[in-house]
Amino acid sequence: MSDIVIEAKKLSLTFETNDGPVHALQDVDLTINKGDFVSFIGPSGCGKTTFLRVMADLEQPTGGSITVNGMSPEEARLKRAYGYVFQAAGLYPWRTIGGNIRLPLEIMGYSKENRVRRVKKVLELVHLDGFENKFPWQLSGGMQQRASIARALSFDADLMLMDEPFGALDEIVRDHLNEQLLELWAETNKTIAFVTHSIPEAVYLSTKIVVMSPRPGRVTDVIESTLPRERPLDIRESQEFLDIAHRVREGLRAGHGDD
Amino acid sequence: MNLYLIGALVFWLAAWALNVWLSNLKPTRLTKLLVPLIFGITLLVIWEWVVRGLEVKAVLLPPPSMIWERFISDLSQLGFIQMVFADGPISFGCGNSKLCADFVQTFIKGALSGYFIGCGAAFVTAVAIDRSPFLQKGLLPVGNFVAALPIIGMAPILVMWFGFGWQSKAAVVVIMVFFPMLVNTVQGMQAQTAMQRDLMRTYAASYPQKLLKLRLPAAAPFIYNGLKISTTLALIGAIVAEFFGSPTVGMGFRISTEVGRLSLDMVWAEIVVAAIAGSAFYGVVALLEKATTFWHPSQRG
């Protein structure tokens, strides 16, 4: 039991809009265990981001139940149980890269030397050492996104919630960051929930792939990956990889047949 | 046609040609400085020679040289430390210089104190309004209403309330700068993106932390806008308020009485002082803005 990080049962979320209710999530059941790398994949509007935001207590579910580390999402948020990485880097432009990474540490009341040590450590983790005193707008998009990951890592939460963090980046940078993310996951043994709409990305990264379909947002398939935890980039040419990717694609297609 | 007019025309054409030539050169720091300088000098020279050439009466438009003479002869009466002891502590070493005494009375005492009180109060109000939707709904329309009051109508009333001294001028300035500062700050407090707000929420940040680390920094460019607009409003307010009653000192007092005595050179000298003080005031705030909000896209260039 203590291994369960996220447990959702019959989770629903309906937005009331002027055009009538929108069922962003309907009856979603899902369990995420400690150390899992779980990807959420599906077309736009399937509720994958909404689900992540519910875990982070940024949206309130309208039905069902969800626990994060055995607590309500709000309690988990107040205990700073997770680090959240948004679609865009969202660095504060008035702070340097170091200053941005320091921000959560300042808010959470870490001591000065502890802050200095942690900033240095996470900058090395994301290979940004030497850029501490640069301002965000002086860095490329990929570097900014790495800085935002460092920011989420800095206070060492066991759970990372990542909402399409590499969505706006080009293929080459993306491959590179995916590799680094896997390294990081292996080093830190964190639980990661990762939203994407790229099939190769989902298959390459995950131990568990959650396929979702839109309107109403629901889970159509949960695939436990058989790939080893150690994954070089060329694993993407192996038959096993292609089989899993095929199953994900089938799941997505089935979801689309609904509308 | 007389020599002055021909001279003005020739000077104008020559300066024009020079500026066109300079503008076509590679832009350097020197040419960037020279072009507006030549432009300004040309205006003054044309003013001087056209006034002399057409024999315009000094009452209508004194030539710049006359204004300058008045300016210098007034400032030559500036007193120094020993004068302060002789006149008591209030004289600030102005001696017999009227321009200096007027500047201290109107700008330092009236405009500056009103500026700090008004902008400070507006800032505090904006932060309070931001936290309470009730105040936001209640105070902003009232602020709108106050801003719509004609300052010319309010000034005599404030003089009645606060007396002839600089305090009533500061009160007029407070009313003038309060609203633009308030509106800008309130708008600035909303200037974060949803993502920036969500980030603070994921950190479970407290209200003061959100205020200090997100809302105020994000609002800074707006706050500086309010501060910059207010610099010019403060000077205008302090001068205009003196038209409705003042001690026998002050820029507004001097302008209205010297017009009555037809000594327009003194009026123009006051205008020169007001222009220098106003530009310097604005410039200082703009420099402060450049130094602290260098991160904003509008300042990065």
Interface residues (C-beta under 8 A of the other chain):
Chain A: A56 D57 L58 R77 L78 K79 R80 Y82 G83 Y84 F86 Q87 A88 G90 Y92 P93 W94 L103 P104 E106 I107 M108 F135 W137
Chain B: T193 M195 Q196 D198 L199 M200 R201 T202 Y203 A204 A205 Q209 K213 L214 P217 A218 A220 T293 W295 H296 P297 R300
